[in-house]
């Protein structure tokens, strides 16, 4: 969990010290944005999430793990979702995972509304299509591939 908190700290826009961010940062769901991971299914390389809700158009994104922690500077898959409730959201990982492979699934906003996932770093820790937060909660979950 410590490595996840450190990684999350690296993604935040916070200007305070990382130690204070780590103490407050969390992964989970919010009131206006969420990912339902219960009942997640997989067919080959494609995961299906029963429900994803985002306030504004954006992306459901998969980040792989390496050495026990999510790798935030690459992604394994992304699928466009529209504002509001999205049901049976399919996202394909590349490469196809083995059972038990760990991922971080999270929401990113489509900041410029071009329906292209702009995974271009605008500074040393943030991409153009920014991660979705509610307060200090990054809308994200860690899960093993079924």
Secondary structure, 3 states (H helix, E strand, C coil): CHHHHHHHHHHCCCCCCHHHHHHHCEEECCCCCEEECCCCEEECCEEEEEEEEECCCEEEEEEEEECCEECCCCCCEEEEECCEEEEEEEEECCCCCCCCCEEEEEEEECCCCCCCCCCCECCCCCECCCECEECCEEEEEEEECC
